[in-house]
Amino acid sequence: MSILSFPVRPKVREKGLTLSDEMKRAIAAIARAESPVFITGGAGTGKSTLLRIIREEANPSLAVLAPTGIAAMNVRGSTIHSFFRFPPRLMTKHEFRSSPSMKDLLGRLSGIVIDEVSMVRADLLDAVDTTLKMHLDPRKPFGGLQIVFIGDLLQLPPVVTGDDLQQHFSSLYESQFFFDAAALQFCPLQCYCLTQTFRQTDPAFVALLNRIRRGFATEADLRLVNARVGMRQQDNQKSITLTATRKLAEDINRRCLDQLTGAEQGFTALVKGRAAEKEAPADDHLRLKSGARIMMLQNNRTLWQNGTVGTVLGFGKHNGDEAIRVSLPTGEHWVTRHTWEIVRYTKNPAGAGVLEEVTGAFSQFPLKLAWAATIHKSQGMTFDSVTIDLHHRVFEYGQLYVALSRCRSLEGITLTSPVQLSDMKSHPRVRWFEAVNSLA
């Protein structure tokens, strides 16, 4: 059984979700249900939009999973560990046990979508494969269940911490990336790359970002980027500083907030159920003052998007609810609390398929202080103006690319210090994978 049908139904077009030709080819491959599908693409190429379309089109028995709690909340899904009941550590083959309830649940699924697969380690994907084979068809990859992977491998990589774990990985896997899982070594993976960029419109800037993303930047590219060192932004009130460390971002935000006059307002998140166990999509305790620079943390189709920067104007009530008045590029708006949900998939007692049961909710105003943010937390966001402070170090593959690609234009970028060509690095194993799968 396929996750979805093709062509798409009219309701997707009615919701204003634009399908590029690349998206149509990827959706057609999913509809054929021949083998696992991997959909990738650079920043701003529509991966999140494609996931929304898949959900709109999907059979009701689709499970959407993600590697972290915040990623799961952002797609209203479940974490991989929670769905499969995995412990939060490396598993040995002796720990896997069959379960009648798991067999029943998995047997009702039409497929699984794993978002942010760039953060999924090879051992975790092998654990998924082992569990699916144990409960479904042991002769077929992933038990015969259709799997769709979505993510950009050339952004920040999965984390392998500790000498023991790194030694374990080097003895079993070529790398920590999902595509080096044993489950995919003898299983054809259909790969589709989205290349049409919706975030940036300047072809030269798009080409520059693509060379940096793939690790093919030139000395001329380096000079072009370093020409942005110390550049003053026309509207400094709209610029956000992207940092390599959380401490630096927090220090900048705290210092700037303290410099504002006026009374400070505090807002505590309302947390229910299993959301308390997950990394929060917004601040647990939000501190604001009138005049504070903020950025939005979720999408509103007509008023703002994830990453829109604005200013707090005041506090009050809107339609009887506690609200914050903000000034955004689209005008002045009242913002009320937004609720992020995490779900559990359960069998449908009324018949076939599965149901989404909300097991946790996190309710908070969907904004945060935005004088600064970490590069890691800025993934998926779009800004008109950024100041990039790497503190003289690029820690990870893809880190500089993620920072640069948050901005709509090269002219909107300021660097606090020069970067080196070695900072424009991409992981060699990912470059190999993309080359052999014609994604480069």
URGIRA-V157933 format. One record per residue. PSI is psi in whole degrees, 0 to 359 (* if undefined). OMEGA is omega in degrees with one decimal (999 if undefined). D_LAST is the distance of its C-alpha to the last C-alpha in Angstrom with 1 decimal. Layout:
PSI|OMEGA|D_LAST  PSI|OMEGA|D_LAST
//
This chain:
136|179.8|31.3  153|175.9|28.3  320|-175.1|27.6  174|178.6|27.8  165|179.5|28.7  138|5.2|27.0  172|-175.1|27.6  157|-179.9|28.2  161|-177.2|31.8  331|-173.4|33.4  333|176.8|33.8  316|178.4|30.1  325|-179.5|30.4  333|-179.5|33.8  3|176.9|32.3  18|178.5|30.1  116|-174.7|26.8  130|177.9|24.5  114|172.7|22.3  167|178.0|19.4  324|178.1|18.4  318|178.4|15.1  320|179.6|17.5  320|179.2|19.9  320|178.8|17.6  317|179.5|16.8  321|178.2|20.6  322|178.1|21.5  320|177.6|19.6  319|-178.6|21.5  329|179.3|24.7  334|175.0|24.4  42|-177.4|24.5  324|-178.0|23.3  170|178.6|21.3  146|-177.9|19.7  134|175.8|17.0  123|179.6|14.2  121|-177.8|13.4  184|-179.0|11.0  157|-179.7|10.2  183|-179.1|11.2  135|175.0|14.9  19|-178.9|17.1  2|172.9|15.0  21|179.7|17.8  318|179.2|17.1  322|176.8|20.8  318|179.4|22.0  321|177.2|20.4  320|176.9|22.2  319|179.7|25.4  317|178.4|25.1  318|179.5|24.7  321|179.1|27.8  324|-174.6|29.7  341|-167.0|29.1  154|167.7|29.3  154|-176.3|32.3  355|-177.7|34.6  34|177.6|33.8  136|174.5|30.3  130|177.3|29.7  120|-175.1|27.3  161|178.2|26.7  159|-175.3|25.1  338|-177.8|25.2  162|-179.5|27.5  317|-178.5|30.6  323|177.2|29.5  323|178.8|26.3  319|178.5|28.5  323|-178.2|31.0  336|178.4|28.4  11|-177.3|27.6  55|179.3|31.2  208|-179.9|30.3  156|173.3|31.2  155|178.3|29.8  316|-178.2|28.7  317|-179.1|31.5  316|-177.0|34.1  314|-176.7|33.2  0|179.3|33.3  40|177.5|36.1  146|171.2|34.3  157|-176.9|35.8  55|-178.9|33.8  177|176.4|33.2  135|-178.6|31.9  146|173.7|33.5  161|-175.5|35.1  339|-178.5|35.4  349|-176.3|39.1  348|-176.8|38.7  130|-179.8|37.3  141|176.3|40.1  153|-177.8|40.4  127|177.9|41.9  320|-179.2|43.5  322|177.1|42.5  321|178.4|38.8  317|179.5|39.1  315|-178.9|40.6  311|-177.6|38.0  326|179.7|35.0  342|-179.9|36.7  350|-175.5|36.9  145|169.8|33.2  339|179.5|31.0  176|179.8|27.9  134|170.5|26.2  127|175.7|23.4  111|179.3|22.2  160|-178.9|20.9  45|-175.9|19.4  344|176.9|18.2  337|179.4|16.4  3|-180.0|20.0  122|179.3|21.1  158|-178.4|21.9  320|-178.2|21.7  327|178.0|25.5  320|178.4|25.9  324|175.6|23.8  325|176.2|25.9  322|175.7|28.9  314|-179.9|27.9  315|179.9|27.4  315|-178.8|30.8  317|-179.8|32.6  319|178.0|31.4  322|-178.4|32.3  327|-173.9|35.7  346|-179.1|36.6  247|-178.6|35.1  110|-176.5|34.2  347|-177.2|33.9  347|-173.2|32.6  147|175.1|29.4  135|-179.4|26.2  32|176.7|27.0  15|-178.1|30.4  0|-179.9|29.2  139|179.6|28.3  133|-178.4|25.3  135|174.5|22.8  127|177.8|20.1  138|177.8|17.8  132|176.9|16.6  168|179.1|15.0  107|-177.0|12.4  342|-177.4|11.9  8|166.9|11.1  204|-172.1|14.6  137|-172.2|17.7  169|174.6|17.8  156|-173.8|20.6  129|171.0|23.9  108|-175.2|25.6  149|176.9|28.9  140|-178.2|31.8  321|-178.1|32.2  316|-179.1|33.3  321|178.6|30.3  321|177.4|27.8  320|177.6|29.8  315|-178.8|29.7  315|-177.5|26.0  336|179.5|25.6  338|-175.9|28.0  330|-171.9|26.5  152|173.7|22.7  327|178.5|19.9  178|178.9|19.0  352|-173.8|20.1  153|-174.3|17.1  327|-175.4|17.9  348|176.1|15.7  7|174.1|17.9  146|178.7|21.0  329|-177.7|23.3  335|-176.0|23.3  3|-176.9|19.8  332|179.9|20.2  26|-179.0|22.0  117|-179.9|20.9  134|-179.5|18.2  116|177.9|15.8  122|-174.5|14.6  135|179.0|11.3  131|-178.1|10.9  124|174.9|8.8  124|-176.1|11.3  342|-179.1|10.5  117|-175.9|14.2  130|179.1|15.6  344|-177.2|19.3  313|-179.2|20.2  146|-178.6|19.7  344|180.0|21.0  114|-177.5|20.7  324|-179.4|17.8  320|178.3|18.0  320|177.2|17.9  317|179.8|14.9  320|177.2|13.0  312|179.5|14.6  321|-178.4|13.6  322|177.4|9.9  319|178.2|10.3  317|-179.5|12.5  319|-175.8|10.4  1|177.9|7.7  24|-178.0|10.8  24|-178.5|10.8  148|-178.6|13.9  174|175.3|16.7  325|177.4|20.5  321|176.4|20.8  319|179.8|18.6  316|179.0|20.8  321|-179.9|23.9  316|179.9|22.8  315|-177.4|22.4  346|173.7|25.5  347|179.6|27.5  1|179.1|27.6  126|175.6|29.7  8|-179.6|33.1  136|179.5|32.5  134|179.1|35.0  144|-180.0|34.0  321|179.3|36.2  87|-175.9|36.8  340|-179.2|36.7  343|-178.7|38.0  359|-176.4|34.7  143|176.8|32.5  141|177.1|31.3  126|176.2|30.7  127|-174.7|27.7  161|178.6|28.6  339|-177.3|27.2  150|179.3|30.2  322|-177.7|32.2  317|-179.3|35.5  318|178.7|34.8  316|179.8|33.8  320|179.6|36.9  317|179.8|39.1  314|-178.9|38.0  318|-179.5|38.6  316|-178.7|41.9  317|-179.4|43.2  321|178.3|42.4  318|-178.8|44.0  336|-179.2|47.1  345|179.1|47.5  142|173.4|48.1  170|179.1|51.7  166|-176.2|52.8  142|177.2|52.9  138|177.6|50.0  139|178.6|49.1  141|-179.4|47.7  122|-178.6|46.0  135|179.7|45.5  148|174.5|43.0  115|-173.0|44.5  130|179.9|42.9  144|171.0|43.8  221|-171.5|43.2  352|176.4|40.0  335|179.1|38.4  339|-178.2|40.4  349|-171.2|38.5  159|171.3|35.1  134|-172.1|33.5  144|176.6|34.6  351|177.1|32.5  177|-177.0|35.1  137|172.1|37.9  319|179.0|40.7  108|-176.1|43.1  124|179.1|42.2  126|-176.8|44.2  159|168.7|44.5  158|171.0|46.8  133|-177.4|47.3  352|-179.5|45.1  141|174.9|42.4  131|-177.4|38.8  164|169.4|36.8  149|-177.8|33.5  149|-173.5|33.2  9|174.6|31.6  169|-174.3|31.1  136|168.2|30.6  120|-165.9|33.4  321|-173.3|32.3  339|-170.8|34.7  323|-179.5|35.8  169|174.8|33.0  169|179.2|29.6  113|-178.9|28.3  352|176.9|28.5  129|-176.4|31.0  139|179.5|33.3  197|-176.2|37.1  140|175.5|40.5  129|178.3|43.2  329|-178.6|46.3  189|-174.0|48.6  148|-180.0|49.4  214|-179.6|51.4  145|174.6|51.5  118|-175.8|49.7  35|177.6|51.2  355|-178.5|53.0  148|173.6|49.9  135|-173.5|49.2  160|176.9|46.8  130|178.5|45.2  125|-177.5|45.3  154|172.9|42.2  122|-179.6|41.3  169|177.8|37.8  335|-179.9|36.3  1|179.4|37.5  194|178.8|41.0  136|-175.1|43.2  150|168.2|42.8  134|178.0|44.4  126|175.9|42.0  175|-178.0|43.2  146|174.7|41.9  144|-179.7|38.8  121|172.5|38.6  136|-178.0|35.6  148|170.8|36.1  139|-171.1|34.9  162|170.9|35.8  140|179.6|36.7  127|-178.8|36.3  161|-179.9|39.6  150|178.8|41.1  111|-177.5|42.6  344|-178.1|46.4  355|-179.1|47.0  212|-176.5|44.8  168|176.3|41.3  187|-178.1|38.2  162|176.5|37.8  151|173.0|38.9  117|178.0|37.4  122|179.5|40.0  120|-178.9|39.7  353|178.8|40.4  152|179.8|39.9  142|178.6|39.7  114|-176.2|39.1  122|-179.4|40.8  161|173.6|40.5  130|-172.7|40.1  58|178.8|36.4  163|178.2|36.2  163|176.3|36.2  140|-170.7|37.2  30|166.0|34.5  332|179.9|35.5  155|174.9|32.9  156|177.0|30.3  153|176.6|28.0  319|-178.7|24.3  315|-178.0|23.9  344|-177.7|26.2  355|-179.7|24.7  133|-179.0|21.5  355|-178.3|21.6  160|-180.0|24.0  131|-179.4|24.1  153|174.5|26.5  333|-175.0|27.9  128|179.9|28.9  147|167.9|27.9  124|-175.5|29.2  117|179.9|27.0  97|-179.1|29.1  358|179.9|27.3  39|175.6|30.7  16|-179.6|29.4  138|166.4|26.9  115|-171.8|23.3  325|-168.9|23.8  156|168.5|20.5  137|175.2|16.8  355|-174.0|15.4  315|179.4|19.0  320|178.4|19.0  314|179.6|15.9  316|-178.3|17.8  311|-177.7|20.9  322|-173.8|19.8  357|174.1|18.0  337|-172.1|21.3  147|-178.9|22.8  335|-175.2|22.9  157|175.8|23.2  326|-179.1|23.1  341|179.3|26.8  4|-175.1|27.3  136|170.0|26.1  135|173.2|28.6  141|177.2|28.0  340|179.2|31.0  157|-178.7|30.1  152|173.1|27.6  166|178.9|24.3  163|179.1|23.1  328|179.1|19.8  341|176.5|19.8  338|-179.7|19.8  58|-170.6|16.4  147|172.4|14.9  157|-174.1|12.3  127|-177.8|13.1  327|179.5|12.4  323|177.3|12.6  319|177.4|10.0  320|177.3|7.5  312|-178.3|9.1  316|-178.7|9.0  327|179.2|5.4  314|-177.0|5.3  342|178.1|8.6  16|176.2|8.0  38|177.9|5.6  349|-176.9|3.8  *|999|0.0
//
